[in-house]
Amino acid sequence: MTLNTPYIDWFGLSPVLTLIGTAFAALLCAVLVPRAVRRIAAASISAIGFTAGIVLAVWLYVDSASGHTIAAGAYYRDRWTSLGQVIIFAVGLGTTLLAVEHVPGWGREADRARRDDHVAEFFALLLASAAGMAFFVGSANLITLFLSLEWFSIALYVMCAIDYDLEGALEAGLKYLVVGSFGAATLLFGSALVYGATGTVSFGGIASAISSQGLTGDTFVVVGIALMVAGLGFKMSAAPFHMWTPDVYEGAPTTVTAWMSSATKVAALLLTFRVMTTAFPDNQHLWGWAFAIIATISLAIGNFAALVQNNVKRILAYSAIAQAGFMLIGLSTGSALGGRALMYYLIPYAASAFGTFAIVAARERELGVPVTLDNLAGFGWERPFLGVAMWFFVFGFAGLPLTGGFVGKFYVFAAAYDAGWAWLVIVGVLATLVSLYYYLGIVRAMYMRGPEELQLQPGGVAVSGGAPAKETLLQLAVGAALVVAVGSLFAVEPLITLARHAVSSLPV
Amino acid sequence: MNASYLTSILIWLPIAGAVLIWLLPLSRYATGALALLISFAEVGFWIKQAAHFDFSQPGLQMSERANWFGELGVSYHVGVYGFSLWLVGLTVVGMAACTGYGFWVGRERPRAYFGLMLLLTGATVGVFEAQDLLLFYAFFEAMLIPLYILIGVWGGARRTEATIKFVIYTMAGSLIMLAAIVSYGLKAGTFDLVDGPASASRWLFLGFMLAFVIKAPLFPFHGWLPEAYREAPPEIAAVLSGVIAKAGLYGMLRIAITKFPDPTSYYRTTVLALAAAALVYGSLLAFRAPDFRGVVAYSSLAQSGLITLGLFAGTDLGFDGAVLQMVAHGLISISLFLIAGAVERRTSTGEFRLLGGMARGRPALATLLMTVGVISLAVPGSASFAGEFLILAGVFQRDWWWAAIGAGAIVLAAMYMLRLISAVLHEARGSTVSDAALDLRPGELALVVPLVAGLLFLSAWPAGISHHSFFGPSPAAAVKSGFK
C-alpha cells in the first residue's frame, strides 16, 4: 500500500519550522546547560530563532509575489503571511531582550536560588507561541486555523502563569485558560457549522461553495460566521469578548503582557481579515456590520473603563481593547484600503504596545510593586529616556502626530469614510477624545509630580538612593520600538507599499 | 533666487535643536544659551526668507513638496504667502523673546524646558507654512504636546485642571476637524491646500470652524482660556495668546474662508455675531478682571473677536486689517505677559489690590508698560489703531452696525487698559511692592524692548504689513481666487 503524501514546500514553512526548532533547542537548555549560563544560552537561542525567522520571512515576502496555498491547501504562502510574521517576530525579538533581565517574582529582591528556575522554558514557550502565531496568520483552512490557535494559546496560558510566585499570575493563567478555551470552543463550533453547510474546510472552497450554492443567507453559514467572529473576538480582545483582558494583562508577568498585547493582536487581526475576506466575501454585509458594532463597543468600553483605573497595566489593557476597536474599523470595511489601513496601523501599534509594557516592566523591577499612577511619580525625571519614550507611545496611541499611530488613525478613518461609514469616523473621533484623558493622565503621573510624592504600597522595596539599574537590553528594546513607532510616521509611503503588496494577495 | 529651503529649515531647525538638547548632557547655562542661539538663528532665517519674498508675485512662494503618502494624495507641502510670512515672523520673534525669558528666569529642568520650547517653535511655524491639510493638522496638534507639558510642569498651583481643560477643549475641536479633513480630502482626491477645490459643504465648514474658534478663541468657546492663561508660566501665556491663538485665526483665513466660500457667506452673520460677542464680552470681563494676567487674557479674547470681525467682513479692508492686527496684537500681548511676569517676580502676585505705585523709582518698567498699554488701546497713530481702523472700516462696508459695536468695544479697551496701567503703576503703593523690587533689569529690557520697537515700527509704517499680505490691489479677490 502506498501512502500518497502531498508535496510540501518546506521553504514556504521555514519561518515556522525555524521557530519550532529553536523552541526545542531552548527547551533542551533547561536540562543540558548548567544553571550559571542557562539564561544567556536560552536567550541567545531565542534571539537567533527570531532573527532567522525575520530573515526567512522577509525572503519569503520577496519571493512570494503571487500568493498561493502550500502543503495541500493548508497554509498560505503569500505576502500577507510574511509581513505579519515579520511584525510578530520583531516583537518576539524585543520580548527576548526584555526577558533576559526578567526575574520571577517581584524585582531583584527575588530569591536568588530560584531566579533561573524556569528561564529556559520561558524562552522555549515564547518561541513556540511565536511559531503558532506565525502559522496562524498563514492558515488556509479551518483545521489549521483551529490547530494553530490552540497551539499558540496553550503556550500563552503557561507563560501567563510561569511566575507562580507572582501574586495574580496563576489567576491570570487560569482565567486566560478558561475564557480562552471558551473562545476557542466557540470558534470551533462556528467552524463546524460552516463546514457542515459548505462541505469544505478550505477558505477558498468555502467562498466558492457559498456563492455557487447560494448559501449567503443559509442559517448554518450565518450562525457559523457569528460564532467565528465571536471566537476570534476573544483572541483580539475586542469588547464584548474582552472580560479576561484586564485581569490577564495585569496578572501576567509584564514581559509576557508586552508579548501578548502586541503579537497576539497582530496575529488575530490579520488572520481575521484574511478569513473574512477569503472565505466569506459574499457575507461582507454581515460580518462588516458585526465588526463595526464590535469596534464601537470596544471603543466605548475600552476608553471609558480606562478612565477609572489606577493600575497602569490595567489602563494599558483597556487601551489595548480600545486600540483593537480602531483597527476593527479598518477591518470591518473589508476593502483593500481597509486592509492596508489595518496592516499599517499594526506596525506602530505593535511597537507602542510593546514599548509601553516594557517601560512598565522597568518601573516594576525598580520598585518591586505593581505600577500604579501614584507610584509613577517622578519617573519621567529619573529615567529621562524611558519617560520620553513613554510619552511618545501614549501620545501616539491618542493619535497625536508623534508616532505612526497618527497616520494609522487617519488611514482607518479614511477607509471607513471611503466605505460610506461616516458614522464610524465620528465614533472613532469621539473615542479618541475620551482616550486623551487617561493617556494624558499617564504623562501627568510621570512628569507633573515630583519624586517626593512617590507613594509605595506596603511591602514595596524602592531602590533607596543610587541610580536605578541600567537595564541596557530593556532600554535597547524600548529604543528600537521607539524608532519603529516614530519612523512609521515619516516612512508612510514605503510601509503602505509593503501593505499594498500584502493586501494584493487577498481577494479584496 | 531659489530660497525655498528656508521654508523647511524654519520648521525643522528648532525640532532638530530640541532633539540635540535632549541628547547632549549640557549644563543649565549652556542649554539655555544653545536654545537661545537656535531661536536667534530662526529669526535670522526668517529675515532672509522675508528678504527673498517677492511681493509682486502671486501664489505660493518658496514652496517645497515631497511625497508623504501618495495613495491618498497627502504630501509634505510647505510654502509661504504674504500673510503667512508675517505670522511666521511673529512666531519666531515671539518665541525667541519667550525662550529668552525662560533663560533669564532660569527655569528648572532646563533641558526638558528648552527642548519643548524649540519643539513648540517648530510646530507653530509648521502650522503657518503647511500647504497640505493633513500636514497642517499634524502641526496644529503637535503644538499641543509641548504646551501641555510646559504648562503642566512649570505652571502655577492649579495647573492640572488648567491643562486638562485646555487639552480637552482644543482636542475636541481638532478631532472634529480631522473628521472634516478626511471627508474633504477623500472627496477632493487630494489633501493639498493649494490644489484642493472649493467646497460648498456646510458641515465641513462647521467642522473646521469649530477647531479654529476654540483655538482663537471666540465666545462661547473660551472656557479654557482664563485658567490656561493664569496658570501657565508668563512666557507660555505670552506664546498662547500672542502666537498660538493666531493659528486659529490663520486657519479661518487660510482654510475656512478660502476653501468654503458659500458656507462662509451663509454663516457670515452668525460668525460676525459670535465675534462681536467675544469682543464686547471679553472687553467687559477684562475691565472686571482682578489681576494683571486676567486683563490681558480677556483682552486677547476681545482681540480675537475683533480680528474675526475683520476676516469675516469679507472685504479688502477687513482682510488687510485682520492680518495687521494679528501681528500687532501678537507683539502687544507677548510684551504685556512678559511685563506681567516681571511684575509677578517682584511682588509674587498679579492682583491689583496688592499692587500699585510701581512707577515710582522704576522708570523703565513704567515707560514700557505705558508704551505697550497705549499702543494696545489703539491710540491714533499706533499699529493697533491702524489695524482696528481697517477692520472697522472693512466691517462697516458689510453693515454699519458691526462697526458701531466694534467702535464701542474699543472704548472699553481704553477703559480696561488704563485701569491696568493705573492699578500697577500709579495709585497708592501696594502692600506687596517693596523698595527692594528693582526696575526692569537689562536682561528683561533686552527681551521686551525689541518687541516694543517692532510695534513702534509698525505704528510708523502699518502698510508694511497691511499692503504686503495679499497679492494684488484687492485682498478679497485674492482670497476668492484661493491665492492661486
Contacts between the chains, C-beta under 8 A, distances in Angstrom:
chain1	res1	chain2	res2	distance
A	340	B	71	7.8
A	381	B	109	7.0
A	384	B	22	7.7
A	384	B	112	7.8
A	388	B	22	7.0
A	391	B	145	7.9
A	391	B	149	7.8
A	395	B	145	6.0
A	399	B	175	7.9
A	400	B	141	5.3
A	400	B	142	7.2
A	400	B	144	7.0
A	400	B	145	5.8
A	401	B	137	7.8
A	401	B	138	3.9
A	401	B	139	7.7
A	401	B	141	5.3
A	401	B	142	5.2
A	402	B	142	7.5
A	402	B	145	6.7
A	406	B	138	6.6
A	406	B	141	7.7
A	407	B	69	7.3
A	410	B	134	6.6
A	410	B	178	7.2
A	410	B	182	6.9
A	411	B	72	7.7
A	413	B	178	7.2
A	413	B	179	7.0
A	413	B	182	4.8
A	414	B	72	5.9
A	414	B	182	5.5
A	414	B	185	7.8
A	414	B	186	6.0
A	417	B	182	5.2
A	417	B	183	6.1
A	417	B	186	5.6
A	418	B	186	6.0
A	422	B	179	7.9
A	422	B	183	7.0
A	425	B	179	5.1
A	425	B	182	6.2
A	425	B	183	7.7
A	426	B	179	6.2
A	429	B	175	4.5
A	429	B	176	6.5
A	429	B	178	6.4
A	429	B	179	5.0
A	430	B	175	7.8
A	432	B	171	7.9
A	432	B	175	5.6
A	433	B	168	7.2
A	433	B	171	5.9
A	433	B	172	5.6
A	433	B	175	5.5
A	436	B	167	6.5
A	436	B	168	6.5
A	436	B	171	5.5
A	437	B	164	7.3
A	437	B	168	7.0
A	440	B	148	6.8
A	440	B	163	7.7
A	440	B	164	7.1
A	440	B	167	6.1
A	443	B	148	7.5
A	443	B	149	7.1
A	443	B	152	7.9
A	444	B	152	6.2
A	444	B	160	6.9
A	444	B	163	7.7
A	447	B	149	6.3
A	447	B	152	6.9
A	447	B	153	5.6
A	448	B	152	4.7
A	448	B	153	5.7
A	448	B	159	7.4
A	448	B	160	6.9
A	492	B	68	5.9
A	492	B	69	4.2
A	492	B	74	7.9
A	493	B	67	5.8
A	493	B	68	6.8
A	493	B	69	5.2
A	493	B	70	6.3
A	496	B	69	5.5
A	496	B	71	6.0
A	500	B	71	7.6
